[in-house]
Amino acid sequence: MNPIHIILLIFGYFSILILISFFTGKSANNATFFKANSASPWYLVAFGMIGASLSGVTFISVPGWVEAQSMSYMQMVLGYIVGYAVIGLVLLPLYYRLNLTSIYTYLQGRFGEYSYKTGASFFLLSRTIGASFRLFLVANVLQIILFDALGVPFWITVCITILLIWVYTFKGGIKTIVWTDTLQTLFMLIAVGICIFIIADELNISNIFSYISESEYSKIFFFEDVKASNFFWKQFLAGAFIAIVMTGLDQDMMQKNLTCRNLKDAQKNMFWFTIVLVIVNFFFLALGILLTDFAQKNGIDAHKDALFPMVATSGILGFTTAVFFILGLIAAAYSSADSALTALTTSFSIDILEIDKKKNETDQEKIRKQIHILFSLVLIATILIFKYFIADESVIAKIFTFANYTYGPLLGLYAFGLFTNYNVKDKLVPVICLISPILAYLTNSLLLEILDFDFGFALLILNGFFTFLGLYLIKLKK
């Protein structure tokens, strides 16, 4: 694909996003930036959240995972259903009842200031790392297929990527994102659908569902080896808890839900979002089977995260496939990254600096804009650091691995707050939340060495358990 075509595609795409930003950012203030004035239509939030949940990592890594893991990822996706039910029935009613802007404010009222700051800090760490991983993956692909040919270094690619996000989010914030994410989700799903259709046609497949079901990579359920990381109950339970922490306890995802007009609308949003997300993930895995077979039959030596980009841009599938791959990749990447930048800005402004307690609204907006720039720079720095330390494995696996350690303390904090009546020694909470991931890591390493037992993504549950247990040990006597 000609580099000029890619540049024109990117330019046209961002022109649309900036135009949306212009209209949604009119008369915007902090209430607009943080909560979209609590006036977002639930169906737009639900549709836009699909793109934010999937991201560029799902777009590239999930299809690339099929060759090594078959369709075992669906075990986690089925677990998501349970997790999203908990969010809709337990967490959303709590957040709306307390009328929260930042969901971590709950910890302040439940346990105290130290718990509040600890929860917010773990989110900031988690989302910074997660967003950086996702953006790294996309920036790296763009570097390979475009910017290397133009002689542009990687650090400039990253800076341009973050700058474009900043341009269309700095004014309208979450209000702009609700609309841009809707558009970006649409582009991403169209791209996946067209790629599936074109590859199926090239492979002369008359019935895609029959072809997928008969494939050697179509196995979903793994009950054979309890020690394996893809054992069903490990992945199913991990999926449920990952959904709870990476959506329900994540300011990024919940900030969108809290822009709905009321609790009922937010719950409708979660219901339809869950159904569509499960279906979309299945099609990503189906695409992975088609890509793997196509690469093998055409002698394309591509695996893991390189599979989809190399097949789509190889020229064998034609210009249309390459165009929609680039469009889908950009849409998937930015629908996740823009909301992450806004959520990081929101959490740091509200939870750490507490700008909502300042009387002067002009000062509040000034600080919020400065924080927005600060986190843009933080993301750039993190991506560049990650560039030189990434291991040879799928990025999606790395994201879930880091989530096990950084979201575990949040899981323990909220579980203890919601399901017990105990208060705790607030000053000791940061210590418990730092020790728990270390204990989880050591326990998993020991079991792996002695019994060859790997918690896999279920390590999140172990981490949350250690946090819960630690909080129980520092509870206050009644």
Protein Blocks (a to p, Z undefined) as FASTA:
>chain_A
ZZklmmmmmmmmmmmmmmmmmmmmgoiafklmmnooopacfklmmmmmmmmmnommlmmm
mmmmmmmnommlmmmmmmmmmmmmmmmmmmmmmmmmnopablklmmmmmnomklmmmmmm
mmmmmmmmmmmmmmmmmmmmmmmmmmmmnopafklmmmmmmmmmmmmmmmnmmmmmmmmm
mmmmmmmmmmmmmmmmmmmmmnopablmlmmmmpmklpfbdckbmmbmklfklmmmmmmm
mmmmmmmmgmklmmmmmmpmblklmmmmmmmmmmmmmmmmmmmmmmmmmmmmmmmmnopa
cehjllmmmmmmnomnojklmmmmmmmmmmmmmmmmmmmmmmmmmmmmmmmnommlpmbl
mlmmmmmmmmmmmmmmmmmmmmmmmmmmcccddfklmmmmmmmmmmmmmmmmmmmmmmpc
bdcdfklmmmmmmmmmmmmmmmmmmmmmmnopafkjmlmmmmmmmmmmmmmmmpccZZ
